[in-house]
Amino acid sequence: MASREVRTFLPRQRLSATLLRKLRIKLLAVQVVLDDAEAKQFTKSAVKDWLDDLKDAVYDAEDLLDDITTEALRCKMESDAQTSATQVRDITSASLNPFGEGIESRVEEITDKLEYLAQEKDVLGLKEGVGEKLSQRWPATSLVDESGEVYGREGNIQEIVEYLLSHNASGNKISVIALVGMGGIGKTTLAKLVYNDRRVVECFDLKAWVCVSDEFDPVRITKTILKAIDSGASEKYSDDSDLNLLQLKVKERLSKKKFLLVLDDVWNENYNNWDMLQTPFTVGLNGSKIIVTTRSDKVASVMRSVHIHHLGQLSFEDCWSLFAKHAFENGDSSLHPELEEIGKGIVKKCKGLPLAAKTLGGALYSELRVKEWEFVLNSETWDLPNDEILPALRHSKVKEMPSHMGQLKSLQKLSNYIMGEQSGTRVGELKKLSRIGGSLVIQELQNVVDAKDASEANLVGKQYLDELQLEWNRGSDVEQNGAEIVLNNLQPHSNLKRLTIYGYGGSRFPDWLGPSVLNMVSLRLWYCTNMSTFPPLGQLPSLKHLYISGLEEIERVGAEFYGTEPSFVSLEALSFRGMRKWKEWLCLGGQGGEFSRLKELYIERCPKLIGALPNHLPLLTKLEIVQCEQLVAELPRIPAIRVLTTRSCDISQWKELPPLLQDLSIQNSDSLESLWEEGMLQSNTCLRQLRIRNCSFSRPLCRVCLPITLNSLYINDSKKLEFLLPEFLKCHHPSLDYLSIVRSNCNSLSSFPLGNFPSLTELAICKLRGIESLSISISEGDVTSFHWLNIRSCPDLVSIELSALDFSRYSIFKCKNLKRLLHNAACFQSLTIEGCPELIFPIQGLQGLSSLTSLKISDLPNLMSLDSLELQLLTSLEKLEICGCPKLQFLTEGQLPTNLSVLTIQNCPFLKDRCKFWTGEDWHHIAHIPHIAIDDQVL
């Protein structure tokens, strides 16, 4: 959100900086345990569920950010084109903009989800930084286990050694050999074996091994090389960071020497970094070699490798031998035939990855329980792509409060109070702190030994407290003896506004959780897993927000929940989450007797819930039902609903939608056909936004019936779109102005007729698999508002054709197989082509576009010439950016346009030389441009 357009846009939408800060803090709170969660998800299903929920929340955040960015850029482009009189009119209409009205509530919703996930992480035992420490890879050294056997790499070793011993056929003194393959395939092990091969050792005067990893630091790498080739360099240059001095010393030591250098685990794709590092190597004798291990062909290309050796997977026999060596004593599995059979199943799933076989074998060594081996065999880890299996296989101390806290009698603010197990910290110490106010969290309450100590805390006398959170540690080895009495004795003052009870292990709530807390507006009951019934929460007269999560023993919500009528007279938001045994929700049935003010209802991960939802909810505007697989009841007849979200629910029973519905989101559903065909959507006259995520179509649609009011359609992470899109594209959509298709599959989309979309302003197609060609067409006389085409990361896309239409922005990113781009547009302002290595120039239709003001061409490794673009004829061009085109020889044969004000060149070595200040061959073509930057250097 750092762009200038977005920063300008947000204040106009009345979105507070405080709310954005809160969202950022909540995101950081879950981010710090992400490594630990990723390591544990394969052994704990609850952690995997947590990660899935987090992914959904992040997707929601991404969607929101996309919407904000799109709207901000749209507003900027419109404002740039309008006169001041028009701007005045727009400022008036902006206050009525539904986007502005909804953005704050969407940020709040995502923040609430993240807060819920942050609370869950503690229950799941996720620790900050733990996963990172468990999964981190130590720098590999050149040492090799000389007593160990080599499994399946004998041919690879021989081939590499022969290259190392050969003369440099490329004509260069120094040859680079790249070992390329996925993580865990054995690149580093192979490099070690050839580095220590006797024939290689005898062939070279000097050798050096450097583990580069993801930080390509020329100073550190040069210093490491120097230490390896100069025995006295370790002390002399340990504190020196002068790259020039270090490279002069390396150059001196390598001069007229035949050397071998291994750069292990290289990720750098920046040619300039490599060019800087290799400068002193050129003084070595002919026959000197550099071995690079990397996962990326691009890295090998950037480093000008003369030989690229792609490392394949091990055969099953070699992989089994390696696994058995590490899993069984002396590598002998014959004493454990039942484990041998399971082990061979595990090895098959290793898919030839030696490090996976070694890691799992070592983990199972001395483990003789069959069920543990079966658990590994049946782990969901194997469903991951190859490059994600290995990290998944590599699988706190509580701060305590000082004693005698009660002596601080005048203390007015105390955020956290942590009960110590051994330090003697007592909750009774709070007794004399009668003036503390604001928010107070009391943690580790399972350490309260004497319930009388809880009474002494005298929370009932803390009249200035607004918010109280009472937490017990829910670890499996934690006992909560006497928790019911402790909670009963921690009754707060009636002035309390917000209360959270977390991890409480009692079987009933205290009687004071009712009319005694008259002023409570927010109550959160989280992970009170032994509770089988509710107190009469409906009798809390001021309660506006009720969040219930993880009460896994609750099977029925009925009269005990409400108390007497009327109930929940002030409640505006109600959330049930993670109630795995909940089956039935009974209502009192009175007209206005309960939930008369309820605006938002969330039901999530209640897989056994069946039957009907409350029917009389006159003010409900938002309903979200997630992962309630058995809840197949028809939608309640709630006229006020504006926003409806369902995930992993059967929607086949729906007969009609709420009449005022504006925003509908459906996720994880395979029963969408009737929704699109039978007119249920079409009959809704208020629907503005439709989101489909992670859904699949099972048959071709006969027709598509969407409401004429629909203006935004998002289709994400869905399959079999060839059953939907043909009919969808045939229909007339008069109001649709934004269409986004992301991370989905479609095998038949080839033509997009804009004539059926007269209001469409933006089309975004991202990570759409199966599509090979795309033609954006319009017939003569058709009306169109189209001005922004955004195509990104479509791996199968080969050809794009645009008919003669005028629009503003045209962006193509990372379509790795795109070869043909045909363009007949007469007018557009911005063109971006990035990461399309197969794209063939010249591009038809791009010559002499006098309207083009901005042009960016990036990451086209095979591009050699821009002659076909006739840059000198682009008379309106103001900004030109060329990046990552290492073969591009020159910009233009004539002077660039006089309107050009910004020229940026990055990672284009030939252009860099030709455009050098004053002395470059092309300097006279660009000298008139006010702002020129080449490889981050401003000229």
C-alpha positions, 0 to 999 in steps of 0.5 A, a space after each residue: 500500500 506504499 504507492 503514492 496513489 494509494 496513500 492519497 486515496 485512503 484518507 478520502 475513504 475515511 479509513 483511519 491510520 489507527 485501523 490500518 496499524 491494528 491490522 498490521 499488528 495482528 498480522 505480525 502477531 501470527 507471522 512470528 509463529 508461521 515457521 513453527 506452524 509450517 513445521 508442525 502442520 504435518 503432525 498436528 491436524 489442528 495446526 493445519 486447520 489454523 494455517 488454512 484459516 490463516 491462508 483464507 484471511 490472507 487471501 481476503 487481505 490480498 483481495 482487499 489490497 487489489 480492490 484498494 489499489 485498483 480503485 486508487 489507480 482508477 481514481 487517479 486516472 479519472 482525476 488526471 483527465 477531468 477538469 476542475 468543475 468535474 472534480 467538484 462534482 466527483 467529490 460530492 459523489 465520492 461521499 456516496 461511493 459504496 466502495 468507501 462505505 465498505 472498506 473500513 468494515 472489510 478491514 475490521 473483519 480481517 482484523 477480527 479474523 487475525 485476532 482470533 487466529 492470534 489467540 488460537 496460536 497460543 492454544 496450539 503451542 506455536 512458538 515464536 521463531 521455533 520453526 525457523 530454528 528447527 528448519 534452518 539450513 546450516 551452511 554446507 562445508 566441503 568436507 565429505 564422509 569418506 567412509 560413506 557409500 555413494 548412492 546412484 551418483 557415480 555417473 554424475 561424478 565421472 562426468 563432472 570430474 571430466 569437465 573439471 580436468 578438461 581445457 576450457 573449450 569456450 575460449 574463456 580462461 575461466 569456465 563456470 559449471 552449474 549443478 542445477 536441481 530442486 532442493 534436496 536432490 543432492 547438488 551440494 553432496 555431488 559438489 563435495 564429492 568432486 571437490 574432494 576427488 583425488 584427481 581434482 585435488 591433484 589438478 588445481 593449484 588452489 581450491 576454495 569453497 563458499 556457501 553463498 545461500 540467499 544473501 549474495 554478499 560480494 564482501 563476505 564471499 570474497 573474504 571467504 575465498 581469500 581465507 581459503 587461498 591465503 593461510 594468513 588472511 584470516 586474521 589480517 582481513 577479518 574486520 576489513 569490509 573494503 571490497 576493493 582491497 579484498 579483491 586486489 588481494 584475491 587477484 594477487 593470490 590467483 595470478 597465474 594459478 589454476 584454481 577451483 572455486 565452488 559457490 554453493 547454494 546460489 540464488 542471485 539472479 542479478 548479473 551486476 552482482 556476479 559481474 562485480 564478484 568475478 572481476 579478480 578471477 580473470 587472472 587465473 590460468 587457463 583451465 581454472 573452473 568455478 562450480 555453482 550449485 543452484 535451483 535456478 536455470 536463470 542463475 546458471 545463465 546469469 553466471 555465464 555457465 558453459 555447462 549446465 548439469 541438471 541433476 535427476 532423482 535417484 532410482 528407487 533402489 538407490 533411494 531405498 539403500 540410502 534410507 535403510 542406511 540411516 533408518 536401520 542399524 548397519 543398514 540392515 532391515 531384515 530384522 524388521 520385515 513389517 517396518 521394511 514394507 512400510 519403509 519402502 512405501 515411504 521411499 516411493 513417496 520420497 520421489 527420488 529426493 536423497 535428502 528426504 530419504 536421509 532425513 526420514 531415515 534418520 528420524 525413524 532410526 531406533 523407532 520400532 513402533 509400526 504406527 509411527 512409521 505408518 503415520 509418516 507414510 500417510 502424512 499429508 506432507 506427500 500431497 505437497 509439490 516436490 520443492 515443498 516436501 523437504 522443508 516440511 520434513 525438517 521439523 518458552 519460557 513464560 515471563 513471570 511478574 516480580 513478587 510483591 507487585 501489590 506494594 505499587 499501590 498508586 499504579 494506575 496501568 498494568 497491561 499484563 499480569 503473569 502468574 509465576 509457577 515458581 516465582 511466588 507471584 500471587 494473583 492476590 498481589 492485585 488486592 491493593 492496586 485499587 486504582 488500575 484502569 484501562 485493560 488488564 490481562 491475567 495469564 497462567 491462572 492454572 498456577 493459582 494454588 489457593 482459590 482464596 488468593 483469587 478472592 484477595 485480588 478483589 477484582 470486584 473492587 476495580 471500578 476503573 477497569 474497562 477490559 479484563 482478559 483471564 487466561 489459563 494455559 491449555 497445554 495437555 500436561 497442564 492441570 486446572 484443579 479448582 479452576 471453577 472456584 478461581 473463576 468464581 472468585 475473580 468476579 469483576 466490577 459491574 463497570 467492566 465493558 469487555 471480558 475475555 475468558 480463555 482456556 478455562 477448564 471448568 465445566 460451568 461458568 460462574 453465576 456472576 456471568 449474567 446480570 451482575 455485569 450490567 455494563 458489559 458490551 463485549 464478551 469472548 469465551 474462547 477454548 473453554 473446552 469442558 463447557 457443555 452448556 451456556 449461562 443465560 447470556 441473553 440477559 446481559 442488557 448492554 452486550 453488543 458483541 459476543 464471540 464464542 470459539 472452541 467450546 467443543 463440548 457444546 451440543 445444543 444451544 437452547 433456552 439456557 442460552 437466552 434466559 427469559 424473554 426478551 433476550 440479547 436486546 442490544 446484541 449486534 454481532 454474534 460469532 460461533 467458531 470451532 464448536 465441533 459437537 454442536 448439532 442443534 440451535 433452538 430459538 425461542 420463536 418470539 417475534 422480536 424476542 431475541 436478536 432484535 438488533 443483531 447485524 452480523 452473524 458468523 458461524 464457522 467450523 461447526 461441522 455437525 450443525 444441522 437444521 434451521 438458523 434463526 428466522 426473525 433477524 430484522 436488522 441482520 446485514 451480514 451473514 457468514 457460514 464457513 465449514 458447516 458441511 451439514 448445515 443444508 437448510 435454506 437461507 433464513 428469510 432475512 430481508 436486511 442482509 447485504 453481505 453473505 459469505 459461505 465456505 465449505 457448505 452445501 448451497 444446493 438447498 437455496 431457493 432464493 437470496 435475501 432481496 437486498 443482498 449486495 455482496 455474495 461470496 461462495 467458497 469451497 463449493 461443488 454445487 454451483 450450477 443451479 445457482 447460475 442457471 435457475 435465475 436465483 441470482 438474476 432475480 436479485 435486483 441489488 447484487 453488486 459484487 459476486 466472489 467465487 473461490 475454490 469452486 469447481 463446475 461438474 458440467 457445462 452450463 445451459 445458461 448463465 443468469 446474472 443480475 443486471 446490477 452486478 458490477 464486480 465479479 471475482 473468480 479465484 482458485 476454481 476449476 473447470 471454468 470451461 463449463 462456465 465461461 463459454 455461456 458467461 461470455 455469450 450473455 449481456 452484462 450491462 453493469 459489470 465494470 470489473 472482472 477478475 479470474 485468478 489462480 484457476 483452470 480453464 481449457 477452452 477460453 480463447 475469445 473475449 467479446 467486449 461487446 457484451 460488456 459495455 461497462 467493463 473498465 478492467 479485465 484481470 487474468 492472473 495464473 489462469 492455467 489451460 488457456 493457450 490463446 486469448 483474443 479480446 475482440 469488439 464488433 463495429 458499433 459496439 459500445 465499450 468503456 474498457 481501459 485496463 487489461 492486466 494479464 499475469 502469470 498464465 503459464 500456458 498462454 502462447 498468443 494474445 490478440 487485441 482488436 482495434 480498441 482504445 484503452 489506457 493501460 496494458 500490462 503483461 507479466 510473467 507469461 513464460 510461454 507467451 510468443 505472439 502479441 498482436 495489437 491493432 489498438 489505435 490509442 493507449 497510454 501505458 504498456 508494461 511487458 515483464 517476464 515473458 522470455 519467449 516473446 517474439 519481436 517485432 510486436 505487430 501494431 505497436 509501431 508509432 503509437 503517438 499516444 503512448 506515455 509510459 513504456 516498461 520492458 522487463 526481464 526479457 532475457 532473449 531480447 536483442 533489439 527494440 528497432 521494431 518499436 521505433 522508439 524515436 517515433 513515440 512522440 508522447 512518451 514520457 517514461 521509459 524503463 528497460 530492465 533485465 534484458 542482458 542481450 539488448 544491444 542498443 536503444 535506438 539509432 536516433 534521438 529518443 523523443 523530446 517529451 521523455 523525462 524519465 529513463 531507467 535502465 537496470 541489469 542491461 550490460 550492453 545498454 549500460 556501456 553504450 549509455 555511459 555519461 558523456 563517453 557512451 556511444 548512445 549518450 548523445 541520443 539520451 543527453 536531453 532527458 532530465 532524469 536518467 538512472 542506470 543500475 540505481 546510479 543517477 546520471 
